[in-house]
Amino acid sequence: MDPIIVIDNLTFTYEGASRPALKGVDLEIWPGEFILLTGPSGCGKSTLALCLNGVIPNGYPGSMEGKVLIGGRQTTSFGPGELAGIIGLVQQDPDSQLCTLKVVDEVAFGPENLCLSPGEINRRVRWALGAVGALHLWDREVYTLSGGEKQRVAIASVLAMTPQVLILDEPTANLDPRGVWEVIDVIERLRREEQTTIIVIEHRLERILPLADRLLVMEEGILQEGSPQRPPVDYPTKPAVPITKEPILKVENLTAEWEGRSLLEDVSFAIHGGEIIAIMGDNGSGKTSLLLSLLGLIQPKQGKITFAEQDITHRKAHDRARLMGLALQNPNHQLFSRTNLEEAALPSRNLRMGGADEGEILDLLGEFELSPERLPFTLSLGEKKRLILVSLLAYRPSVLLLDEPLVGQDDERIRQLLAILYDHAACGGVVLMVCHEVALVNSFDRVLFLEEGRLVIDAPPARAHEQLLARGRREYLGESKCVD
């Protein structure tokens, strides 16, 4: 039996980059093999995935040396679309690969282009959506989906083409705990029943490592075999800091709708200076809608929002932005400038009293290992998220609204981000973070848990765990693999 993938001395340098993203990579992957690929944020993992499905060098300007062979044939010799039925890639950013208006059309798009019969297309769409727990999204408009729902649909759209090789770039990053187990179950089943070759790119190894045949580690573009033994992750805990007596932010009976669909229903809570609060809940439960409503990007149908005892319910978003800094789930929606330095300074120029402090911004960029002159759109997903956070920290809003900021970050980066957020709280600031990482949430002050737009739990982590257990939500405690 011959290897299905052969990589021979592969080096690739993006146009304008000062160093290669990949350096002399050699690799053979065999049919039916399960490969787990990990490494620090920005080390070249996603670039390698794009080389495997032929997008590099055809779709990205740059210099490529060496060979990538799929089934004995170089990727550069395949015509447009020829690799689609062989290599299926689910990218980090689901928005980048969703191209139709409705979910059913999105998942049917690939099989239709493979010229399958209508009956077979329908069968594959139902199977793929069911496999990722997304059949209920069948008739939804794609643009109305949450980030996690989009990720499920993106995975389903690739599964529906039943590729010989399935590449999943951080497939569980935006998923709620139930969705994580559903995707893992699909991967197990594909490997067991279809002998699909699977490559998973991940930072969170605990759940997937037991399934893998090999662990590969990439660092600064160099690939090597990794050890299956992984020491337990030790994240810093939040130090005790004074919590203000009066709330900084108060939400009363907040209800919001969009295009006739309910987003939030009668949500009430108060947040005090010094607190770090996790917002949790299933994909589509209203977490992102809550952050957007706080900043004024979604106007409430009813309810009241108070900041430092001032009613801001009807203030414009640009006024609220001086008080609250928002990092969106998809950082591409917040990138506008030609260099990291310009991008990091942009909010400060508009929102910080006295304008941007370039020295402070350069220090923050250096701390996060972001080159000031790099083009933001050439960064990895994790680097883009760090750049957005730098732009917020630079203008010092009291409240940080962070939507899945830990996606795309390796363990060391998570430690660094947490330390900075803890410092923000110690100075009297507030952090509201959408987060599915149960191990991290345990050290926060409180958990806000949403179900179908309603706030059903508002409690410290230990008590929130008890209430989640009483509601049968064991998957949020990291205790169970079972999905109904």
RATADA-V192603 format. One record per backbone hydrogen bond with DSSP energy under -1.0 kcal/mol. CO is the residue of the C=O (numbers start at 1). NH is the residue of the N-H. If there is no record, write none. Layout:
CO,NH
CO,NH
//
This chain:
4,71
5,29
6,69
7,27
8,67
10,25
11,65
12,21
12,22
13,63
14,17
22,12
25,10
27,7
29,4
29,5
30,33
33,198
34,213
34,214
35,200
36,216
37,202
38,218
40,43
43,221
44,48
45,49
46,50
47,51
48,52
49,53
50,55
50,56
55,59
61,15
63,13
65,11
67,8
68,75
69,6
70,73
73,70
74,77
75,78
79,82
81,84
83,86
83,87
86,165
88,167
90,169
93,96
94,97
101,142
102,106
103,107
104,108
105,109
108,112
109,113
111,116
112,115
117,121
118,122
119,123
120,124
121,125
122,126
123,127
124,128
125,129
126,130
127,131
128,132
129,134
130,133
134,137
135,138
137,140
138,104
140,103
141,144
142,145
146,150
147,151
148,152
149,153
150,154
151,155
152,156
153,157
154,158
155,159
156,160
158,161
159,162
164,197
165,88
166,199
167,90
168,201
170,173
176,180
177,181
178,182
179,183
180,184
181,185
182,186
183,187
184,188
185,189
186,190
187,191
188,192
189,193
190,194
190,196
197,166
198,35
199,168
200,37
201,170
205,209
208,211
209,212
214,36
215,226
216,38
217,224
219,222
221,23
222,219
224,217
248,308
249,271
250,306
251,269
252,304
254,267
255,301
255,302
256,263
256,264
258,261
261,258
264,256
267,254
269,251
271,248
271,249
272,275
273,244
275,431
276,445
276,446
277,433
278,448
279,435
280,450
282,285
285,453
286,290
287,291
288,292
289,293
290,294
291,295
292,297
292,298
302,255
304,252
305,312
306,250
307,310
310,307
312,315
316,320
317,321
319,322
320,323
320,324
323,399
325,401
327,403
330,333
331,334
339,343
340,344
341,345
342,346
345,349
346,350
347,351
348,352
352,355
357,361
358,362
359,363
360,364
361,365
362,366
363,367
364,368
365,370
366,369
371,374
372,341
374,340
375,378
376,379
380,384
381,385
382,386
383,387
384,388
385,389
386,390
387,391
388,392
389,393
390,394
392,395
398,430
399,325
400,432
401,327
402,434
404,407
406,409
410,414
411,415
412,416
413,417
414,418
415,419
416,420
417,421
418,422
419,423
420,424
421,425
422,426
423,427
424,429
425,428
429,274
430,400
431,277
432,402
433,279
434,404
436,438
437,441
438,442
440,443
441,444
446,278
447,459
448,280
449,456
449,457
451,454
453,265
454,451
457,449
459,447
460,464
461,465
462,466
463,467
464,468
465,469
466,470
467,471
468,473
469,472
473,476
474,477
474,479
//
